[in-house]
Amino acid sequence: MILHFAPQTCARVTLTALEESGAPFETRLIAFLAGEHHKPDFLAINPAGKVPALETVDGVIVQNVAILTYLAEKFPDAGLLPQRDDIAGRADVLAQLLRCSSDLHPLVTRFVMAPMISTEPGQAPQIRAAAREALCFQLGSVERLLARQEWLLPEGWSIIDAYVAWIWFRITGAGFDASAFPAIAAHYDEASARPSAQAVLAHEERAQQDLAARGLQFRPPPVAEA
């Protein structure tokens, strides 16, 4: 398998899943500042020009949810997602995964990258403030759940925990106030201590060094608070 990725992006979740699987894989670093995500070679792999994209013996798979469900079925012993017997139970697992990608992930983008998605001068602080408010609402139920149990699903750790940990990493790294979410903060620390998470951080650090050496290390522009 070959994973096309960029450090600190949501490809971290797929990279964590690959580390947890124990299966051999390679990575290909995509440098956004060099426009590599829009070059023909990569667009032939993922026409959307986004990471992650995973080349497998079964073909190329894109979109985190699709990749993660594929890896969970391909490597069931890795425990990436619980293998529930009933239809409703499987739908619930998928819903929890989609909540990360559909409800939370877009808010992360708006909070962290507001200057890049604003259409008018001075609009970024308002976009960021609205995203912060929505994140507080969405994370409220996550906080209450993690105050009662160690991991997000009753079966134990799953790749959904890695997805939420990435979300927490991105927003707190961009100035999100963590004080109202102690259970999520503790969950992040525990998820980050897993050997797979540590291996991913080391992998990303090597990628960051590569980008820095090429003068291509991306840093989001600062945003004034609304």
Secondary structure, 3 states (H helix, E strand, C coil): CEEEECCCCCHHHHHHHHHHHCCCCEEEECCHHHCHHHCHHHHCCCCCCCCCEEEECCEEEECHHHHHHHHHHHCHHHCCCCCCCCHHHHHHHHHHHHHHHHHHHHHHHHHHCHHHHCCCCCCHHHHHHHHHHHHHHHHHHHHHHHCCCCCCECCECCHHHHHHHHHHHHHHHCCCCCCCCHHHHHHHHHHHCCHHHHHHHHHHHHHHHHHHHCCCCCCCCCCCCC
